[in-house]
Each structure stands twice: as structure tokens, then as C-alpha cells.
Amino acid sequence: MRLVRTRLLSYRNRLLPYMQHYYFPVPEQPYLLWFQKPDESTEAFNTDHLGFRFTVSGDRRTSPGTYQGDGPVRLLAGSSSVFGVGASADETTIASRLWSEYAPAEPWFAFGGQAFNSAQELVLLTLFHHMLPPVSEIVLFSGVNNLVVSRLPEEHQGVHGAHYQAEPPVDDSLVPGPAERVQRAADRTAAHLRTWQALATAMGARLVFALQPLAPWVREEPSKEEKKLFAELDKASNFRSVHSDIVSMDVGRDYATALEKRCQEIGVPFVNTTQLLAERATPKDWLFVDRVHMTDGGYDMVARILAEELELR
């Protein structure tokens, strides 16, 4: 009998084979530090000549670099969840589900870059504002990355906040406590949100801030798929151990409260996506591919929540 060698696939690779396409080095980009590769085509996603992911509605697709209409568009802005890490195809991102199903009156752009903090999200708008058609709506789906990089010590924070390429602290005693991290991240987000509001007003667009959820903030007991995926990821990644102080539901609630207060002070509507997901999700709903990024079903639920909460058509 002839033996054939086979490579054993992990649970993650068997369940989410397309996730292999989301692991690639993002090219360096002046002013932004990095951005998605332009004209990238994979089984999971496609980007235009600027590096923005396409949004899809039926047989139509669009992006900031390809739009040729003369009517207004809507922006879903932010970082990797806006890009759609975890989505199996361009059709299943939040922006695509909004355009195709829940708020189809105007096209949506997936206006985000992976691993961006709030400063990079803002810079992205300033760099590409001159290329945009009229914008009627901006939903800034963000917040998580500022909290994640808030663990870095003060010398890495600078004026505008730390980013993912900053060196981690060598001593955990240098890491601020959860309360300080929440305040630091909320203050940084609010500082940049004020400029977002000024730009949105000048553009004639409504600006809304929606808090991007973390899986542990939504529910204490993950779905059966999430439980296996998280356990496997914990063996290969230190996310859980490094960020154990911010993944509790209490910290998630404190952060949402802090951000909502700052949004009220600025005059920007706030959507607590975490709370709304928790209210709607059943124990069987598989929402996340890891603790940050979502499944097709998770992104669909977020799109529906945003459309309903903001009364989008």
C-alpha cells in the first residue's frame, strides 16, 4: 500500500480557507505609513488602483478610485473591519451589504485602511478628499485600534497617538491600567473626531461615530465556532494575554460610555454597535473570525443595525 503525505489543516484553515488572503504585508505609503496594495485581486477581495476595496451591489461595483456617477455617495470609514477583513467576498462587507440591501439609495465606499488608528483614518480623508464625489453621509466605524495601541508607554504616543509599528513596551509595569487606557483612547478619538466633524460640515455630510465591537464585549460565551477559533488563535498569538485588561465586558461598557460622552460634546451621533449586537445576537450566531474581525453574518448584522439606527434608506 502506497502512503500519501497530507498536510493537516487547522480548524481555522478548514472553516475559513479564504482568510489566507488577508495575511499580506501592506505596502508602505507616505503620510499614511501603509495602505492596501493597489489592483490586488484574490479569491476573497479586490482593490482598485488606489488600494481601496470594491463595494458590490448586484452586478454593480464601485470604489473611490473608479466611481463615475454624478450623484452623492456615502462613506463607511475606519480601519480593517471597514476594509472587511474576515469577509469571504467583496459582496459581504458592511459597505456592500449597506449598498445592496439595507441602505441602497446611494453607493457606499469602503473608505478604510488596515491597522489604522484614528489619526491615519483622518489623514486618509484629507489625502483623498479632492477625488471624492459629493458625500451625503459618513459613518466612522472605529475605536478599537486606539484602545489597543493605548497600551504603549507615553514616549510612543506623541501628539497624535501610537500606531502599530511602534515598539511594544519591554516591561508590563509600563502599561497603563484599563481606566487610563480608556480615557487615553477616548480623548485621542475625540480630538480627531472634531476635525472629522469640521470636514463633514464643509462637505455637507452627516457624520456618525459607530463603535467597532470586540467579540468579548458582545457576549461572555462565544458561539461554538468562535470558541474553537479563539482557542486555536491563542496558541499562535498573544492578543488575549497582552490585551486581557481591555477585553472584559466592563471595559467595553466604560469605553462606550466615554466615547458617547465625547460624541455628545462634539455634536456627533453615536451608535453603540456592541450593545446592539449583544441585544440581537443569539448564542448560535457565529459573528467573529477572531476577536476583532467578523464573519459574513456578523458584518451583515452590523450593516442592518447601522441602517436601522440611523434610519438610512
Phi, psi and chi 1 to 4 in degrees:
 res  aa     phi    psi   chi1   chi2   chi3   chi4
   1 MET       -  133.0 -177.4  175.6   64.4      -
   2 ARG   -91.8  125.7 -179.5  167.2  165.3  -95.7
   3 LEU   -88.7  136.6  -64.8  177.9      -      -
   4 VAL  -114.1  125.7  179.0      -      -      -
   5 ARG   -76.0  133.4  -73.5 -178.1  175.0  -89.7
   6 THR  -128.0  146.1   59.7      -      -      -
   7 ARG   -89.3  122.7 -175.3  167.0   63.0   91.3
   8 LEU   -71.6  128.3  -65.6  177.4      -      -
   9 LEU   -91.9  141.8  -64.7  178.5      -      -
  10 SER   -69.9  165.1   69.3      -      -      -
  11 TYR   -57.9  -41.5 -178.8   77.2      -      -
  12 ARG   -62.4  -44.4 -179.2  177.9  174.6   82.5
  13 ASN   -68.9  -32.3  -72.5  -21.2      -      -
  14 ARG   -73.9  -39.2  -75.2 -174.9  -78.4  115.4
  15 LEU   -81.4  -34.7 -157.2   61.3      -      -
  16 LEU  -131.0   64.6  -55.9  163.4      -      -
  17 PRO   -61.0  -28.2   22.8  -34.6      -      -
  18 TYR   -73.1  -13.1   57.8   84.5      -      -
  19 MET   -64.5  -19.5  -75.8  -60.4  -67.7      -
  20 GLN   -59.6  -25.7   63.7 -179.0  -54.3      -
  21 HIS   -78.4  -13.8  -60.5  -65.5      -      -
  22 TYR   -88.7   -3.8  -74.1  106.5      -      -
  23 TYR  -103.9   94.9  -67.7   93.5      -      -
  24 PHE  -149.5  152.1   54.9   89.6      -      -
  25 PRO   -72.6  123.8   24.1  -31.1      -      -
  26 VAL   -78.3  132.9  -76.0      -      -      -
  27 PRO   -64.4  149.6  -17.1   29.5      -      -
  28 GLU   -65.7  141.8  -69.0 -174.8    3.5      -
  29 GLN  -138.3  117.0  178.3   70.8  -96.9      -
  30 PRO   -52.8  142.2  -25.6   35.0      -      -
  31 TYR    78.1  -38.9  -46.5  111.5      -      -
  32 LEU   -91.5  -19.0  -70.7  171.0      -      -
  33 LEU    83.5  -44.8  -62.6 -178.2      -      -
  34 TRP  -160.1  162.8   57.9   81.7      -      -
  35 PHE  -160.3  169.4 -161.5   54.5      -      -
  36 GLN   -64.6  153.5  -70.8   86.1 -133.9      -
  37 LYS   -68.7  132.9 -174.5  177.3  178.7 -179.7
  38 PRO   -72.5  153.0   26.2  -33.7      -      -
  39 ASP    52.0   39.7  -65.5  -42.5      -      -
  40 GLU   -90.3  133.1 -178.1   80.8  -10.1      -
  41 SER  -131.4  119.0 -178.9      -      -      -
  42 THR  -133.3  177.9   75.4      -      -      -
  43 GLU   -67.5  -18.6  -65.2  175.7   10.2      -
  44 ALA  -103.8  -36.0      -      -      -      -
  45 PHE  -151.0  163.3   64.8   85.9      -      -
  46 ASN  -138.9  140.8  -60.6  -86.2      -      -
  47 THR  -119.0  155.3   61.8      -      -      -
  48 ASP   -84.5 -172.7   65.9   15.7      -      -
  49 HIS   -71.4   -7.2   70.5  -79.4      -      -
  50 LEU   -98.6  -17.2  -58.9  173.9      -      -
  51 GLY   105.5    2.6      -      -      -      -
  52 PHE   -82.5  143.2  -70.4   98.2      -      -
  53 ARG   -76.4  144.6 -173.5  170.9 -173.8  165.8
  54 PHE   -73.4  143.7  -74.5   98.1      -      -
  55 THR  -104.5  150.0   50.9      -      -      -
  56 VAL  -132.3  138.9  178.0      -      -      -
  57 SER  -141.0  105.3  175.0      -      -      -
  58 GLY    62.9 -123.3      -      -      -      -
  59 ASP   -95.5   10.6   59.2   -2.1      -      -
  60 ARG  -104.4  145.2  -59.8  173.5  -64.1  170.1
  61 ARG  -144.4  151.4   73.7  173.1 -170.6  169.6
  62 THR  -150.9  170.9 -167.7      -      -      -
  63 SER  -169.4  166.8   71.1      -      -      -
  64 PRO   -58.3  -28.2  -29.7   37.6      -      -
  65 GLY   -91.5   -4.6      -      -      -      -
  66 THR  -127.3   -6.8   61.2      -      -      -
  67 TYR   -62.5  131.9 -175.5   70.1      -      -
  68 GLN  -127.0   11.2  -62.9 -172.0    3.2      -
  69 GLY   -79.2  172.5      -      -      -      -
  70 ASP  -114.1    1.4   54.5    6.5      -      -
  71 GLY   -95.2  173.0      -      -      -      -
  72 PRO   -71.9  159.3   25.9  -33.5      -      -
  73 VAL  -127.2  171.9  -60.5      -      -      -
  74 ARG  -120.2  144.2  -66.2  161.2  166.9  171.4
  75 LEU  -109.0  128.8  -55.9 -175.3      -      -
  76 LEU  -101.8  107.8 -178.6   72.3      -      -
  77 ALA  -107.8  156.0      -      -      -      -
  78 GLY   151.1 -141.3      -      -      -      -
  79 SER  -122.3 -128.7   58.0      -      -      -
  80 SER   -68.2  -32.3   54.5      -      -      -
  81 SER   -70.9  -30.0  -71.0      -      -      -
  82 VAL   -69.7  -40.9  166.5      -      -      -
  83 PHE   -61.0  -33.8 -179.0   76.9      -      -
  84 GLY   102.8   29.4      -      -      -      -
  85 VAL   -58.2  126.7  171.8      -      -      -
  86 GLY   107.3  -23.2      -      -      -      -
  87 ALA   -73.3  140.4      -      -      -      -
  88 SER   -78.6  -15.0   64.3      -      -      -
  89 ALA  -161.9  165.7      -      -      -      -
  90 ASP   -59.1  -30.1  -67.1  -25.5      -      -
  91 GLU   -69.3  -15.4  -70.6   83.2   -7.8      -
  92 THR  -111.1   11.7   58.2      -      -      -
  93 THR   -74.8  167.9   64.4      -      -      -
  94 ILE   -60.3  -46.6  -61.2  172.8      -      -
  95 ALA   -61.4  -41.0      -      -      -      -
  96 SER   -67.9  -39.8  -70.9      -      -      -
  97 ARG   -67.6  -34.7  -65.5  -56.7  -64.3  151.1
  98 LEU   -63.9  -46.3  -75.2  167.5      -      -
  99 TRP   -70.4  -38.5 -172.8   25.9      -      -
 100 SER   -86.3  -25.0   64.4      -      -      -
 101 GLU  -130.7  -53.6 -177.3   66.5   26.1      -
 102 TYR   -98.6  -25.4  -59.1  113.6      -      -
 103 ALA  -148.2   67.0      -      -      -      -
 104 PRO   -87.0    3.2   31.5  -34.6      -      -
 105 ALA   -61.4  -31.7      -      -      -      -
 106 GLU  -137.1  150.5  -64.9  164.9   -9.7      -
 107 PRO   -63.6  151.5  -20.2   32.2      -      -
 108 TRP  -114.5  138.1  -73.9   82.9      -      -
 109 PHE  -103.2  136.0  -70.6  167.8      -      -
 110 ALA   -83.7   90.8      -      -      -      -
 111 PHE  -100.7   69.9 -158.8   78.6      -      -
 112 GLY  -147.0  160.5      -      -      -      -
 113 GLY  -129.0  142.7      -      -      -      -
 114 GLN   -67.5  138.4  -64.7 -174.9   69.8      -
 115 ALA    65.1   24.4      -      -      -      -
 116 PHE   -80.2  142.3  -84.6    9.2      -      -
 117 ASN   -91.8 -177.2   63.0   14.3      -      -
 118 SER   -67.2  -29.3   60.4      -      -      -
 119 ALA   -67.4  -43.4      -      -      -      -
 120 GLN   -67.0  -36.7  -69.5  165.6  -68.2      -
 121 GLU   -60.5  -40.7  -67.9  167.0   -7.4      -
 122 LEU   -69.9  -43.1  178.1   58.4      -      -
 123 VAL   -60.1  -38.0  169.7      -      -      -
 124 LEU   -57.1  -42.8 -173.6   67.8      -      -
 125 LEU   -65.2  -43.2  178.1   63.9      -      -
 126 THR   -66.2  -33.1   63.8      -      -      -
 127 LEU   -74.1  -31.4  -68.8  178.9      -      -
 128 PHE  -113.0    4.4  -69.8   98.1      -      -
 129 HIS   -56.7  -40.1  170.6  -97.6      -      -
 130 HIS   -67.8  -15.7   68.8  -72.0      -      -
 131 MET   -96.8   -5.7  -59.4  179.5   64.5      -
 132 LEU   -85.1  144.7  -66.2  173.7      -      -
 133 PRO   -72.1 -179.4   29.1  -34.6      -      -
 134 PRO   -54.4  139.4  -25.9   34.3      -      -
 135 VAL  -117.8  127.3  175.3      -      -      -
 136 SER   -99.2  -25.4   64.4      -      -      -
 137 GLU  -146.5  136.1 -167.1   95.3   31.5      -
 138 ILE  -128.0  117.1  -57.6  172.4      -      -
 139 VAL  -107.5  111.5  177.7      -      -      -
 140 LEU   -91.9  103.6 -175.4   54.7      -      -
 141 PHE   -98.8   95.7 -173.9   67.4      -      -
 142 SER  -155.5 -170.6 -176.3      -      -      -
 143 GLY   118.0  -33.3      -      -      -      -
 144 VAL   -68.9  -45.7  164.5      -      -      -
 145 ASN   -65.2  -35.6  -74.3  -11.6      -      -
 146 ASN   -61.4  -37.7  -86.6   13.7      -      -
 147 LEU   -70.8  -38.4 -171.6   58.9      -      -
 148 VAL   -62.4  -49.5  169.0      -      -      -
 149 VAL   -78.5   -3.4  -62.5      -      -      -
 150 SER   -68.4  -12.0   68.9      -      -      -
 151 ARG   -74.1  -17.7   93.5  179.3  -66.2  -91.3
 152 LEU   -71.9  146.2  -62.3  177.6      -      -
 153 PRO   -67.9  169.2   23.1  -32.4      -      -
 154 GLU   -57.6  -35.4 -166.7   60.4   38.2      -
 155 GLU   -65.3  -17.0   61.7  -96.8   28.1      -
 156 HIS   -95.7   -9.1  -66.5  -65.7      -      -
 157 GLN   -80.7  -39.9  -63.6  -64.7  -31.5      -
 158 GLY    60.9 -156.8      -      -      -      -
 159 VAL   -81.8  -34.4  175.5      -      -      -
 160 HIS  -110.2    6.7  -58.9  -67.9      -      -
 161 GLY   100.5  154.2      -      -      -      -
 162 ALA   -73.9  160.6      -      -      -      -
 163 HIS  -130.7  176.9   54.5   76.9      -      -
 164 TYR   -70.3  -17.6  -86.9   99.9      -      -
 165 GLN   -86.9   -4.9  -73.0 -174.6  -19.2      -
 166 ALA   -67.3  147.5      -      -      -      -
 167 GLU   -71.3  137.1  -68.2  -63.1  -37.2      -
 168 PRO   -71.6  157.1   26.8  -33.7      -      -
 169 PRO   -67.6  145.3   24.3  -33.5      -      -
 170 VAL   -85.4  -14.3  -63.8      -      -      -
 171 ASP  -128.0  119.7 -176.7   -6.6      -      -
 172 ASP   -62.6  -18.2  -77.4  -13.1      -      -
 173 SER   -68.7  -14.8   66.0      -      -      -
 174 LEU   -83.0  -11.8  -61.4  175.8      -      -
 175 VAL   -76.3  127.0  178.4      -      -      -
 176 PRO   -62.5  157.3  -17.5   29.7      -      -
 177 GLY   -72.1  167.3      -      -      -      -
 178 PRO   -56.0  -42.1  -23.4   32.4      -      -
 179 ALA   -63.2  -43.1      -      -      -      -
 180 GLU   -66.6  -37.6 -177.1  179.0  -16.9      -
 181 ARG   -64.7  -41.8  -67.3 -178.0   66.1  179.2
 182 VAL   -60.7  -46.6  163.6      -      -      -
 183 GLN   -66.1  -41.8  -64.3  -54.6  -48.5      -
 184 ARG   -62.0  -46.7  171.7 -175.9  -77.1 -179.7
 185 ALA   -68.0  -40.2      -      -      -      -
 186 ALA   -66.6  -41.0      -      -      -      -
 187 ASP   -64.1  -42.6  -72.9  -16.4      -      -
 188 ARG   -65.1  -43.3 -162.5   77.5   69.8 -172.3
 189 THR   -61.4  -43.7  -58.8      -      -      -
 190 ALA   -64.9  -38.4      -      -      -      -
 191 ALA   -59.4  -43.7      -      -      -      -
 192 HIS   -77.1  -28.8  -63.6  132.3      -      -
 193 LEU   -65.2  -30.9 -166.3   59.1      -      -
 194 ARG   -61.7  -39.3  -68.2 -176.4 -177.0  -83.6
 195 THR   -72.9  -37.9  -52.8      -      -      -
 196 TRP   -54.7  -44.4  -88.3   98.9      -      -
 197 GLN   -64.7  -41.7  177.2   72.1  -41.8      -
 198 ALA   -63.0  -42.6      -      -      -      -
 199 LEU   -68.5  -42.1  -69.3  171.2      -      -
 200 ALA   -62.1  -41.1      -      -      -      -
 201 THR   -61.4  -44.0  -60.3      -      -      -
 202 ALA   -64.3  -30.3      -      -      -      -
 203 MET   -84.1  -10.1  -64.2  164.0   67.6      -
 204 GLY    75.1   27.9      -      -      -      -
 205 ALA  -112.0  148.5      -      -      -      -
 206 ARG   -82.3  133.5  178.2  176.8   70.4  155.0
 207 LEU  -108.4  133.5  172.8   66.8      -      -
 208 VAL  -130.3  140.2  174.1      -      -      -
 209 PHE  -106.3  125.3 -174.5   89.6      -      -
 210 ALA  -118.3  124.2      -      -      -      -
 211 LEU   -72.4  122.1  175.6   58.2      -      -
 212 GLN   -69.9  130.6  174.6 -168.1   -6.5      -
 213 PRO   -86.5  152.5   30.6  -33.9      -      -
 214 LEU  -103.1  145.8  -78.6  178.9      -      -
 215 ALA   -54.8  -45.4      -      -      -      -
 216 PRO   -68.2  -16.7  -18.2   31.8      -      -
 217 TRP   -78.6  -23.9  -66.3  -12.1      -      -
 218 VAL   -81.8  -44.3  174.8      -      -      -
 219 ARG  -158.1  148.2   53.3 -169.9  176.3 -171.2
 220 GLU   -73.7  -33.3  -66.4 -179.1   -9.2      -
 221 GLU  -106.9  110.5 -175.4   68.3   19.2      -
 222 PRO   -68.7  166.1   -7.8   20.9      -      -
 223 SER   -66.7  167.7   71.9      -      -      -
 224 LYS   -62.4  -36.3   63.9  178.1 -177.3  179.1
 225 GLU   -67.8  -44.2  -64.7   89.9   -8.2      -
 226 GLU   -62.4  -40.7  -68.7  167.9   -2.1      -
 227 LYS   -58.8  -44.0 -169.9  177.0  -63.0 -175.1
 228 LYS   -69.9  -41.4  -68.5 -179.3 -179.8  179.2
 229 LEU   -64.3  -46.1  -73.8  168.8      -      -
 230 PHE   -63.7  -40.2  -63.1  168.6      -      -
 231 ALA   -62.5  -41.7      -      -      -      -
 232 GLU   -68.0  -41.8 -174.8  171.6  -82.9      -
 233 LEU   -65.5  -33.7  -73.1  168.4      -      -
 234 ASP   -64.9  -24.4  -73.9  -16.3      -      -
 235 LYS   -76.2  -24.1  -65.0  178.1 -179.1  178.6
 236 ALA  -106.5  -12.2      -      -      -      -
 237 SER  -135.4  154.0  167.2      -      -      -
 238 ASN  -102.4   17.1   62.2   -4.7      -      -
 239 PHE   -56.0  -47.9 -178.2   91.2      -      -
 240 ARG   -62.2  -46.5  178.0   73.1 -176.3 -173.5
 241 SER   -71.5  -39.0   59.1      -      -      -
 242 VAL   -69.9  -38.2  168.6      -      -      -
 243 HIS  -110.4   25.0  -61.3  -67.8      -      -
 244 SER   -60.9  -24.2   59.5      -      -      -
 245 ASP   -79.7   -9.7   56.2  -20.1      -      -
 246 ILE  -119.3   -0.4   62.0  166.6      -      -
 247 VAL   -94.4    3.8  -63.0      -      -      -
 248 SER   -76.0  157.5   72.0      -      -      -
 249 MET   -65.7  -31.4  -61.9 -173.6   79.8      -
 250 ASP   -63.6  -44.2  -74.1  -18.5      -      -
 251 VAL   -66.0  -39.3  169.9      -      -      -
 252 GLY   -59.3  -42.4      -      -      -      -
 253 ARG   -67.1  -42.0  -76.1 -170.2  -72.4  -95.1
 254 ASP   -62.7  -40.8  -70.2  -15.1      -      -
 255 TYR   -67.3  -42.9 -168.7   38.5      -      -
 256 ALA   -61.1  -41.9      -      -      -      -
 257 THR   -63.0  -44.4  -61.0      -      -      -
 258 ALA   -63.7  -42.5      -      -      -      -
 259 LEU   -69.0  -40.2  -73.7  171.2      -      -
 260 GLU   -61.9  -41.3 -176.6  172.5   18.7      -
 261 LYS   -60.7  -44.2  178.9 -178.2  177.0 -178.7
 262 ARG   -69.3  -36.1  -75.8  156.6  179.0   78.2
 263 CYS   -63.8  -39.5  -76.4      -      -      -
 264 GLN   -63.2  -39.7  -70.7  173.3  -13.8      -
 265 GLU   -65.1  -34.0  -66.6  169.0   -8.9      -
 266 ILE   -85.1  -24.0  -60.8  168.3      -      -
 267 GLY    90.9   30.2      -      -      -      -
 268 VAL  -110.7  125.3  174.0      -      -      -
 269 PRO   -58.1  143.0  -23.4   33.3      -      -
 270 PHE  -120.5  135.2  173.9   81.2      -      -
 271 VAL  -118.4  118.8  178.3      -      -      -
 272 ASN   -87.2   83.3 -171.4  -13.1      -      -
 273 THR   -61.0  -34.0  -44.4      -      -      -
 274 THR   -58.8  -50.3  -64.2      -      -      -
 275 GLN   -64.1  -41.4  177.8 -177.1  -21.9      -
 276 LEU   -68.4  -35.6  -65.7  168.4      -      -
 277 LEU   -64.3  -43.6  -85.2  172.4      -      -
 278 ALA   -60.7  -35.3      -      -      -      -
 279 GLU   -73.3  -28.9  -67.5  172.2   -3.9      -
 280 ARG  -100.8  -29.2  -59.6 -173.5 -175.7 -155.2
 281 ALA   -73.0  140.9      -      -      -      -
 282 THR   -95.9  163.7   71.8      -      -      -
 283 PRO   -58.3  -23.3  -25.7   35.3      -      -
 284 LYS   -89.4  -10.8  -66.7 -176.5  178.1 -179.8
 285 ASP   -71.4  121.7  -74.5  -33.3      -      -
 286 TRP   -90.1  106.6  176.7   21.9      -      -
 287 LEU  -104.2  -30.3  -59.5  177.3      -      -
 288 PHE  -124.5  142.3  -70.5   87.2      -      -
 289 VAL   -90.4  -25.6  -60.3      -      -      -
 290 ASP  -147.3 -169.3   53.9   40.7      -      -
 291 ARG   -76.6   -7.1  -69.8 -174.9  175.9   89.0
 292 VAL  -113.6  -42.6  179.6      -      -      -
 293 HIS  -102.9  154.7  -53.9  108.8      -      -
 294 MET  -112.2  166.2  -53.5 -171.0   80.9      -
 295 THR   -83.6  175.4   61.5      -      -      -
 296 ASP   -56.2  -44.0  -67.6  -11.5      -      -
 297 GLY   -64.8  -38.0      -      -      -      -
 298 GLY   -65.2  -45.4      -      -      -      -
 299 TYR   -65.1  -36.0  -75.5  140.6      -      -
 300 ASP   -63.3  -41.7 -179.7   81.5      -      -
 301 MET   -65.6  -39.7 -168.3  174.8  -65.6      -
 302 VAL   -63.4  -43.8  166.9      -      -      -
 303 ALA   -59.6  -43.1      -      -      -      -
 304 ARG   -64.6  -42.1 -170.2 -175.7  -35.5  134.5
 305 ILE   -61.8  -46.4  -74.2  170.7      -      -
 306 LEU   -62.1  -44.7  -68.0  175.8      -      -
 307 ALA   -62.1  -42.1      -      -      -      -
 308 GLU   -72.4  -45.2  -67.7  174.5   -0.3      -
 309 GLU   -66.1  -35.5  -71.3  -63.3  -52.9      -
 310 LEU   -95.8    1.8  -58.2  175.5      -      -
 311 GLU    53.9   47.6  -61.9 -177.3  -16.0      -
 312 LEU   -85.1  146.3  -62.0  170.0      -      -
 313 ARG  -126.4      -  -61.6  -68.4 -177.7  -96.0
